[in-house]
Amino acid sequence: MSRSKDEVFAAVSNFKRIFPLVILLSLWVVLFLTMVQIRRNLVPLQHLKAGTRRIAKRDFDARVAIQSGDEFEELGDAFNTMAKKIGMQFNALSALSEIDRALLSALEKDKIIHTTLTRIKEIFHCDLVGMAVLEGKTGRKALSYIGSTKPGAVRLVETVEITPEDMDDLRNHPMHRIHERGKERPGYLAPFARRGYGSFLVLPVLVKGRLEALISLAYLVSPSLDQEDMDLARHFADQVGWPYPMPTSWKISTTSAWEP
């Protein structure tokens, strides 16, 4: 009761003076944090927008790196998976179209083999690809062609033997045959095994129910192939199958794309 009114209400008067400043400072802090968060959210969207533009320009190797730990990172992973699948489909259509042209242009078998071995690796990203073409009617011997380390080149490696057991195994698995590392492999995969490859996806090429060739995808480690990959590989092998038996012997065209 002995204190003056001004002294008693001094604290309230000071609060009234600084309260607007506190409100203004709080608004500025909230506005700053909001802008920072919005910019953080816009960065992944900008990456996705740039990746979409690259896809539109047929750059199917476009990938986005988003490590935000939220839904944007999941969206980025989905975008990368989509870009990979679209690239595989586009390369497959391009390779199949090239094989069709080879089939229609004087039925050039050497061109078919070269196209197969140079283009299928672009689709399935295997470590090495080869093709064994059966000789004669008995089908016991096959000319084994393998992709070269030289870009766009193919070379004839050797003649391999396909045993009756191998023939029966391939007839019983007309869609594909998988051979894992560490397990017994057929003799026609020997050219790959000697080079250190242990896992294989073998695609029989059938013409009117008769085995004419084998397409072998070789991997250093076991691949992770889903059903879509298997279906695409089977479709590719079906497209390669030419509608007539292979002759017992034929010459390779003397172009720079082939190696001795």
C-alpha positions as CSV (number, residue, x, y, z in Angstrom):
1,M,0.0,0.0,0.0
2,S,3.0,2.3,0.6
3,R,4.3,1.8,-3.0
4,S,3.2,4.1,-5.8
5,K,0.9,3.1,-8.6
6,D,3.6,3.7,-11.3
7,E,6.1,1.5,-9.4
8,V,3.5,-1.3,-9.0
9,F,2.5,-1.3,-12.7
10,A,6.1,-0.7,-14.1
11,A,6.4,-4.4,-15.2
12,V,3.1,-4.3,-17.0
13,S,4.1,-1.1,-18.8
14,N,7.4,-2.6,-19.9
15,F,5.6,-5.7,-21.2
16,K,3.2,-3.5,-23.2
17,R,6.2,-1.8,-24.8
18,I,8.1,-5.0,-25.8
19,F,5.1,-7.2,-26.6
20,P,4.7,-5.8,-30.2
21,L,8.4,-6.4,-30.8
22,V,8.1,-10.0,-29.6
23,I,5.1,-10.5,-31.9
24,L,7.0,-9.0,-34.8
25,L,10.1,-11.0,-34.2
26,S,8.0,-14.2,-33.9
27,L,6.4,-13.5,-37.2
28,W,9.7,-13.0,-38.9
29,V,11.1,-16.2,-37.4
30,V,8.0,-18.2,-38.5
31,L,8.2,-16.6,-42.0
32,F,11.9,-17.5,-42.3
33,L,11.5,-21.1,-41.2
34,T,8.5,-21.4,-43.5
35,M,10.5,-20.2,-46.5
36,V,13.4,-22.5,-45.6
37,Q,11.0,-25.5,-45.4
38,I,9.4,-24.6,-48.7
39,R,12.8,-24.3,-50.4
40,R,13.7,-27.7,-49.0
41,N,10.6,-29.2,-50.5
42,L,11.1,-27.5,-53.8
43,V,14.6,-28.9,-54.3
44,P,13.4,-32.5,-54.8
45,L,10.6,-31.2,-57.1
46,Q,13.2,-29.4,-59.2
47,H,15.3,-32.6,-59.4
48,L,12.2,-34.5,-60.5
49,K,11.3,-31.8,-63.0
50,A,14.8,-31.9,-64.5
51,G,14.7,-35.7,-64.7
52,T,11.3,-35.7,-66.4
53,R,12.7,-33.3,-69.0
54,R,15.6,-35.7,-69.7
55,I,13.2,-38.6,-70.1
56,A,11.2,-36.5,-72.6
57,K,14.4,-36.1,-74.6
58,R,14.8,-39.9,-74.6
59,D,17.6,-39.8,-72.1
60,F,16.5,-42.9,-70.2
61,D,19.7,-42.9,-68.1
62,A,18.3,-40.0,-66.2
63,R,18.3,-40.6,-62.4
64,V,17.4,-38.3,-59.5
65,A,19.3,-38.4,-56.1
66,I,16.9,-37.4,-53.3
67,Q,17.8,-38.2,-49.8
68,S,15.2,-36.4,-47.8
69,G,14.0,-39.4,-45.8
70,D,10.3,-38.6,-46.6
71,E,7.8,-39.1,-49.3
72,F,10.0,-37.2,-51.8
73,E,12.7,-39.8,-51.5
74,E,10.2,-42.6,-52.1
75,L,8.9,-40.6,-55.2
76,G,12.5,-40.3,-56.4
77,D,13.1,-44.1,-56.1
78,A,9.9,-44.7,-58.0
79,F,11.0,-42.3,-60.7
80,N,14.4,-44.0,-61.1
81,T,12.7,-47.4,-61.4
82,M,10.3,-46.0,-64.0
83,A,13.2,-44.5,-66.0
84,K,15.0,-47.8,-65.9
85,K,12.0,-49.8,-67.1
86,I,11.2,-47.3,-69.8
87,G,14.8,-47.4,-71.0
88,M,14.7,-51.2,-71.2
89,Q,11.4,-51.2,-73.1
90,F,12.7,-48.6,-75.6
91,N,16.0,-50.4,-76.1
92,A,14.1,-53.6,-76.6
93,L,11.8,-52.2,-79.2
94,S,14.7,-50.6,-81.0
95,A,16.7,-53.9,-81.0
96,L,13.7,-55.9,-82.1
97,S,13.1,-53.5,-84.9
98,E,16.7,-53.9,-86.0
99,I,16.4,-57.7,-85.9
100,D,13.2,-57.4,-88.0
101,R,15.1,-55.4,-90.6
102,A,17.9,-58.0,-90.6
103,L,15.3,-60.7,-91.1
104,L,13.7,-58.9,-94.0
105,S,16.9,-57.9,-95.7
106,A,18.0,-61.0,-97.5
107,L,17.8,-63.1,-94.3
108,E,21.4,-62.3,-93.3
109,K,22.1,-64.6,-90.4
110,D,25.5,-63.0,-89.6
111,K,23.7,-59.7,-89.2
112,I,21.1,-61.3,-87.0
113,I,23.8,-62.7,-84.7
114,H,25.7,-59.5,-84.6
115,T,22.6,-57.4,-83.8
116,T,21.6,-59.9,-81.1
117,L,24.9,-59.9,-79.3
118,T,25.4,-56.1,-79.5
119,R,21.9,-55.0,-78.6
120,I,20.7,-57.5,-76.0
121,K,23.4,-56.3,-73.5
122,E,21.9,-52.8,-73.7
123,I,18.6,-54.2,-72.6
124,F,19.5,-56.5,-69.8
125,H,22.8,-55.0,-68.6
126,C,24.4,-58.4,-68.3
127,D,28.2,-58.7,-68.0
128,L,28.7,-60.7,-71.2
129,V,26.4,-62.2,-73.8
130,G,26.9,-65.1,-76.2
131,M,25.0,-67.1,-78.8
132,A,25.5,-70.7,-79.8
133,V,24.2,-71.7,-83.3
134,L,23.6,-75.4,-83.8
135,E,25.1,-77.1,-86.8
136,G,23.5,-79.7,-88.9
137,K,20.4,-81.8,-88.2
138,T,21.8,-83.7,-85.3
139,G,22.4,-80.6,-83.3
140,R,25.4,-82.0,-81.4
141,K,27.7,-79.3,-82.3
142,A,27.2,-75.5,-82.1
143,L,29.3,-72.5,-83.2
144,S,29.7,-70.3,-80.1
145,Y,29.8,-66.6,-80.6
146,I,30.6,-64.2,-77.8
147,G,30.5,-60.5,-77.2
148,S,33.9,-58.8,-77.6
149,T,35.5,-56.3,-75.3
150,K,35.7,-54.1,-78.4
151,P,32.5,-52.0,-78.6
152,G,30.1,-53.2,-81.2
153,A,32.3,-56.2,-82.1
154,V,31.5,-60.0,-82.0
155,R,33.9,-62.8,-82.4
156,L,33.7,-66.6,-83.1
157,V,35.1,-68.3,-80.1
158,E,34.9,-72.1,-80.6
159,T,32.8,-75.1,-81.4
160,V,30.9,-76.4,-78.3
161,E,29.2,-79.7,-77.9
162,I,25.5,-80.0,-76.8
163,T,24.9,-83.4,-75.3
164,P,21.6,-85.3,-75.6
165,E,21.1,-84.6,-71.9
166,D,21.5,-80.9,-72.6
167,M,19.0,-81.1,-75.4
168,D,16.5,-82.8,-73.2
169,D,17.0,-80.2,-70.5
170,L,16.5,-77.3,-72.9
171,R,13.4,-78.9,-74.4
172,N,12.0,-79.4,-70.9
173,H,12.7,-75.7,-70.2
174,P,11.7,-73.9,-73.4
175,M,11.2,-70.5,-71.7
176,H,14.5,-70.1,-70.1
177,R,17.1,-71.9,-68.0
178,I,19.0,-70.4,-65.0
179,H,22.4,-71.7,-63.9
180,E,23.7,-70.4,-60.6
181,R,27.3,-70.1,-59.5
182,G,28.7,-73.1,-57.7
183,K,26.4,-75.6,-59.4
184,E,27.1,-77.9,-62.3
185,R,27.0,-76.2,-65.7
186,P,26.4,-77.7,-69.1
187,G,29.4,-77.9,-71.5
188,Y,28.1,-75.3,-73.9
189,L,28.7,-72.6,-71.2
190,A,32.4,-73.5,-71.0
191,P,33.6,-70.4,-73.0
192,F,32.0,-68.2,-70.3
193,A,33.1,-70.3,-67.3
194,R,36.7,-70.1,-68.4
195,R,36.4,-66.3,-68.2
196,G,35.2,-66.3,-64.7
197,Y,31.4,-66.0,-65.2
198,G,29.4,-68.1,-62.9
199,S,25.7,-67.2,-63.3
200,F,23.8,-67.6,-66.5
201,L,20.4,-67.0,-68.1
202,V,20.0,-69.3,-71.1
203,L,17.3,-68.6,-73.7
204,P,16.6,-71.4,-76.2
205,V,15.8,-70.2,-79.7
206,L,13.2,-72.5,-81.1
207,V,12.0,-72.7,-84.7
208,K,8.9,-74.8,-85.2
209,G,9.6,-76.6,-82.0
210,R,13.2,-77.4,-83.0
211,L,16.2,-75.9,-81.1
212,E,18.3,-73.8,-83.5
213,A,20.4,-71.6,-81.2
214,L,21.0,-70.6,-77.6
215,I,21.3,-67.1,-76.2
216,S,23.3,-67.0,-73.0
217,L,23.5,-64.0,-70.7
218,A,26.5,-64.3,-68.3
219,Y,26.9,-62.6,-65.0
220,L,29.7,-62.3,-62.5
221,V,27.3,-62.3,-59.6
222,S,23.8,-63.7,-59.5
223,P,21.3,-61.2,-61.1
224,S,18.0,-60.1,-59.7
225,L,15.6,-60.6,-62.5
226,D,11.8,-60.2,-62.1
227,Q,9.1,-61.7,-64.2
228,E,8.9,-58.7,-66.5
229,D,12.6,-59.1,-67.3
230,M,12.1,-62.8,-68.0
231,D,9.1,-62.1,-70.3
232,L,11.1,-59.5,-72.2
233,A,14.1,-61.9,-72.6
234,R,11.8,-64.6,-73.8
235,H,10.2,-62.2,-76.3
236,F,13.6,-61.2,-77.5
237,A,14.6,-64.8,-78.1
238,D,11.4,-65.5,-79.9
239,Q,12.0,-62.6,-82.2
240,V,15.5,-63.8,-83.0
241,G,14.3,-67.3,-84.1
242,W,14.4,-67.3,-87.9
243,P,11.7,-69.2,-89.8
244,Y,14.0,-71.7,-91.4
245,P,16.7,-74.3,-90.3
246,M,20.3,-73.1,-90.1
247,P,22.6,-74.5,-92.7
248,T,25.4,-76.8,-91.8
249,S,28.0,-74.0,-92.6
250,W,28.0,-70.5,-93.7
251,K,30.6,-67.7,-94.0
252,I,30.8,-64.6,-91.9
253,S,30.6,-61.3,-93.7
254,T,34.0,-59.5,-93.8
255,T,33.1,-56.3,-92.1
256,S,34.9,-54.4,-89.4
257,A,32.2,-55.3,-86.9
258,W,33.4,-58.9,-86.7
259,E,36.6,-60.2,-85.2
260,P,38.4,-63.4,-86.2
